[in-house]
Amino acid sequence: MSHLSGIRTVGVPVTDQDAAVEFYTKTLGFELVMDAPLPQFGGRWIVVAPSGAAATIALVPASEDNPAGVDTGIRLASPNAEAAHQHFSAGGVETTELLQWPDVPPMFSLRDQDGNRLYVSQE
């Protein structure tokens, strides 16, 4: 029997939680799931996610042991990666080129306001 049943939340270190909320909700279109004070953590417990997503992203305060500007390894799904790439590129988000290989879903990566890398691939 497995004692683990899924992936719930992945933490992404950010230097300014308010700027991160702005980027993830306004620029990426995520929903704000939770924003609670957590002084012992050095900020707030902030959770965002695409609408209806099972897994969420916690925007945690960056620290010496958990610096911002990392490759998160997070893969986000898009119904149309090419349209998403055009939208984010036109909106000033730092993106890589759209990769389109035979028999592989189109994909690209983008960086948030702190330079954290996230990946986008077509569903």
N, C-alpha and C positions, 0 to 999 in steps of 0.2 A: 504494500500500500504506500502510495506517495503522500507525504505530509504537506506538499506544496501543490497549489491548484491553479496558479497563473501568475502573470506579471501585473502588478497593480500600478505602481508609480516608479518613474525613473527621475532621479534628481539631476538638474542642470545648474551648475554654479553661475551666479550672476553678480555683478558688482553693484547694481542699482535695481532693487526689486520693482520700484515703480516704473522705471524705463522698460524693464523686462515684461511686466504686465502689459504695458502699452504695445510693445512689439508683438507679443504672442497673441493678444486679443485683437488689436486693430490691424496689424500688418498680416499676420497669419490667419486670423479669423477664428482662433480658438475661443472657447468659453471659459470664463473664470469659474472654477468649481468650488474653490475655497480660498479665503484670505483671512487668516486668524493670527492675532498677535502671539508671538512666541519669543519673549525677551531672552529666555535662557538659551535660545538658539542663535541669538544675535540678529534677529529680524522678525519676519513673519513666516508662517507656513502658508505658502501660496501654491495652489494646484490649478493647472490649466489643461485643457484637452480639446481635441476636435469634437464637435457635436456628436454625441452617441458613441464615442470611443470607450472601450473597456479599460484601456491603459491610459494613464495620465502622466503629466510632467510636473514635478515640483520645482519651482524656481527658488533655489536655496542660496543663501548668502555665500559668496565666494570667500575663501580663506586661504591661508598659506598652504594648508594641507589639501585644499580642494579649490584650485585656481580656476578662474573663468578662462575662456578661449580654448576649449578642448574639442576634440573630435568625440562627440557624444555617442556615436554609433547608432543613434536612433534613426530608424527608417519609418518615414511617414508615407501613408498611402494617398494617392490622388486618382480620381476617375479619369483625369486627362492631364498627364504630366507635361505635355507640350504647352497646353493652355496655362497651367500653373507656372511653368517656367517663364512664359511671356509676361504673365501678370506680375510676378515677383520681381523680375528683371526691370520691367517698366516702372515699378514702384520704388526702385532704388535699393532693393535688397541685393546683397552680394551673392551671386550665384555662379556655379560653374556652367560649362556648356551642357546642353541637353545631349545625353548619350543615347543613341538609337542603334542597337545591334540586332541582327536577324534573330528571331525567336527569343528575345529578351525584352522585358517591359522597358519602355523609355524611363530614364532616370536622370537626376541631377542632384547637386547638393547646394545648400545655402548656409549662410552664417547669420546668427542673430546679432543683436546690438553689442554683444561682448565678444563676438568672433567665434562663438560655439558653433560647430558644424553639425547640421542635421541633413538627412538624405530624404529625397522624395522620389518615389517610384510609382508607376502606374499600377493600379489594382489589377 
